[in-house]
C-alpha cells in the first residue's frame, strides 16, 4: 500500500493508561492492512534517552528539572532528525509512544511552564496529525503498574501523577483526542482505528 503522505500519530498519558498497548495494537493493525508503519518511543534508546531512562529507574538525584528538560529536548531532536522526519518523508505512518506532550506534562508538574515547553518543541518537532491523550485515574494506573511489574519508577508517585494528569487534560487542539483509558483495550482499539481509518482512508486504498 502506498500513502500520498506521511502521518504522525502520538499516544500519550501517564504510565498505566494503556497507551503503549494501544500503540502496539495499532502497529499490528496497520501491518495487516499493508500500511508502511514505524513504531517509535520516547525517550529513545540513544545516548540522551539512556541518560533519561537512568533517572527514571534510579531517581533524579542532583539533576534539576531544567537540566532534565534539556535531555528530553536533545533526545527528541535526534529522534526527529534520524527517525520521525525521514519516515514521514517516505510517506509512512509513524506511531509514537510519548512525545513532547509528555515532557510538558511531567516537567510542568515539577514547576516548569507546559505551554512554553510545547512551543519550544514545536519549533523543531512536527505537530502530530493525531495526539491521543489517555485518561485514567492515577490511582488505577498505579494498581495496573503494581500488577504488571515490580516496583515503581521515580516518576510514579500519586501526588505527582495527579499533577501530570491534570496538565495532560489541559491540552487542547484540533488534533488532540482525549481517550477514556478505563474501557477494554479491544473497545479502545476499535474506536481509535475507526478514527485513523477516516483520517488516512485505509479502506479506500487497501
Helices and strands as residue ranges (DSSP letters): E 7-12, H 19-32, E 37-41, H 47-58, H 65-79, I 80-84, H 85-89, E 93-97, H 100-108, H 114-122, E 130-135, H 138-148, H 158-170, E 176-180, H 185-200, H 202-205
